[in-house]
């Protein structure tokens, strides 16, 4: 606890039953927000009018009159004028460095069709040096206004891409991150030809003549990504660090503009963590990061995890106490591991990206070192297998209390397995916006019955007592929590369709899923996730009350102010 909190509001901290501190100083506290609708998200979902913050910590929550005595000559006062203040959004599952990197390459999220992508690549080639890589991310064939021609399995072939970029290798990531598209130059640099076999857990898509189309599913992307990495080996240490820091700051800028004050990053290696540790020590991280260790062998983690254990201790900007694994791919790219084959690809039930045996080994290492395990599982077979892994490890260790192990995504789950989440104490780390983004093609992949009975079962999870923590999986989706909040409570797609509304969250449930639930999922609920005396001064100000406005107005809601540790980091 900060000394300044004790100095200014000792009475409130000692008399915990009091809702605020009635203390006066000549200088006043650092920051006061008043005259609004304040959702505290405490255990009683209390509403207030004002919040006071000093030295980064909340020292008062209550009415305008309650905080007036804390305003002094040095106090900054933000007049809310009826606006909505809430705990800063916590992104429950995203990819922080990928978000930053996505700001430096072609943005393909909103393209209308494949022809538009080809033109974007042609324009980039015109500005590039010979042999320079052209990269982009965000395309999704199911969102285009017309199918590509020619097409294989609904996806384009690389001929048109190769025609506009014969000498510059091109790699374009799918929106999901679970597929990529390469031109001939990139395929050649990766060592791929007509006779190549994909790596385990990957697929090389071919046309009717057996030629590579350029579509790379799951792990088949890695040789191409490796070829790009090889092209970067000539950079100096200074250039590498400058690029790293630029991406960190670009990601923070985007997060803060959307009201995100904490970000749970779904996977970084020890090298990336080292860089973030250095920035935290300098006070250079603008957003609080919760990092899951990723892409390290079980042997290396067993040897090094103890050196990287960084649980939250309060006003932290970097926490490391979890591991990320991935058992399957994405539903959109036919990579999710299913109990039954795909409706639109009966020859496949998905892909296994990381083996049950290897993930089981990780779980034992994690338990030994006190680390949380967060495993990507999208398909119903994948979710069942991960539950089996967790249960076996818990039984072997003879303990399962308050481990808070998670399944990331939990998109497609057999109803029989929901009760197992509850019994094992497993958290469902889901992304509300995926439901409305994916709805136009989920029934195509699964058929109507499976889509209705097994996908995005928020109400079923909540009714079973399983906490849901929310997010966006950025840059798979925009980091905007308001879009994910709206999807969680309306399940309304862009064309006005409603995706199985019986699974909706209430507004309060959705708000808690993006604040206190996410804090709980990271063992940080005593410091963040609600606006209460003694907690961090992380606040988002929205231009309207998202708990009460009509559904039709939620799409227009905007973040006006983002505050981290009592410091205004963003103003619209």
Secondary structure, 3 states (H helix, E strand, C coil): CCHHHHHHHHHHHHCCCCCECCCCCCCCCCEEEECCEEECCCCCCCEECEEEEECCEEEEEECHHHHHCCCCCCCEEEECCCCEEEECEEEEEECHHHHHHHCCCEECCCCCCHHHHHHHHHHHHHHCCCCCCEEEEEECHHHCCCCCCCEECCEECCHHHHHHCCCCCEEEEECCCCEEEECHHHHHHCCCCCCCCCCCCEEEEECCCCCEEEEEEEHHHHHHHHHHHHHCCCCCHHHHHHHHHHHHHHHHHHHHHCCEEEEEEEEECHHHHHHHHHHHHCCCCCCEEEEEECCCCHHHHHHHHHHHCECCCCCCCEEEEEEEEECECCCCCCCCCCCCCCCCCCCCCCCECCCHHHHHHHHHHHHHHCCEEEEEECCHHHHHHHHHHHHHHHHHHCCCCCCCCEEEECCECCHHHHHHHHHHCCEEECCHHHHHHHHHHHHHHHCHHHHHHHECCHHHHHHCCCCEECCCCCCCCCCCHHHHHHHHHHCECCCCCECCHHHCCCHHHHHHHCCHHHHHHCCCCCCCCCCCCCCECCEEEECCCCCCCCHHHHCCCCEEEEEECCEEEEEC
